[in-house]
């Protein structure tokens, strides 16, 4: 077989040659980046693999979806991050599988071997196996998701402005969010502010009263991981912002127009549905199914080593650390990923020296969620805060964890501008093809044909 006939996966990566132990990191999220940060300029050869060439700050992605921030503000080039690292190599590739017997990682661009492997591949939106829902709506997990959601919502608003059929207008201006966790709550609050302060200025064809925002929660509490006080305050704030919070609503189907709710007599019509009802771990193939635990996570030991694989670690959302205190594993949150990344790097450096790895001990620094301008809740080591004080803490924490001085500056300027003017600048429709029946040519024709104004 000639070189031209060899598949890319069968080609070895071209990497710097050295005698240092090689640490391969899969994923440039919070977990992976913090592991590499602790390995900076240490006597190890670090190779980072990611299917994107940028790190995305997931906690603020909802603000891209609601036109509050530009995509570049919550993304940071990975190569720029490692400019002053003399032992890190980045390769843009999609990891397909792990061959642990040969200590090999196979990607769509080639393969490489490792002495130590860190799986920090994160998570994806969990549609609970319902392909009908997945087909017609978006999760809120990536910058790409956010850009699609923004374009979809704005496209529907433009359609609603064009049609004279009230039923169609109502469906197009109904927005449904599934999931009452931080992502769903923060998105609902941001959408409510968009409706109240942007719609009346941009769309004189109708006012904000035409737009209904639904937050659908299968259980009976918002922000389940936070205190009851914070949950009740969040519900009160959302209701004051005229968000329709519906409890006990398990969504079982969606066709792009009708939201199907289990055991419900009501029928909810909404052209835009955003799925924020949880995530599931995501990892490459080649691993034993016996080590996969609830949430599609990899079972790890107290030192974060993958079960049965003494030189392979899993950290962040993909790590299933099952303990008596956390029988379902640690929460899939950025602080967990950050701490695990730092811990694993220290473990690997100890193992290289012939020392024993230490158990991971998670320090819970608290939980934060914002509902909108001057509205937020905070649970910080027994202290329950809400309102302006919690909102300021939330803002400062997120600015601190953003990657890059430029991003921090841009986000801060945007927030100050939005605070003073209630304006959101990035209202651009940059996608024209959606997972949405309204976007098809036949449906566009249907709207035009049924709209007297189009004749």
Secondary structure, DSSP 8 states (H G I E B T S, - for coil): --GGGS-GGGSB------SSEEEEEE--SHHHHHHHHHTTTSSEEEEEEESSSEEE-GGGHHHHHTTSS-GGGGEEEHHHHTTT-TTEEEEE--EEEEEGGGTEEEESS-EEE-SEEEE---EEE--TT-HHHHHH-EESSSHHHHHHHHHHHHHHHHHHHH---HHHHHHHTEEEEE--SHHHHHHHHHHHHHIIIIIHHH-TTS-GGG-EEEEEESSS-SSTTS-HHHHHHHHHHHHHTT-EEEES--EEEE-SSEEEETT-S--EE-SEEEE-S-EEE---BSS-GGGEETTTEEEB-TT-BBTT-TTEEE-GGGEE---STTTT-S---HHHHHHHHHHHHHHHHHHHTT------------EEEEEETTEEEEEETTEEEETHHHHHHHHHHHHHHSSSHHHHHHHHHHHHHHHHH-------------SSGGGSHHHHHHHHHT-GGG-
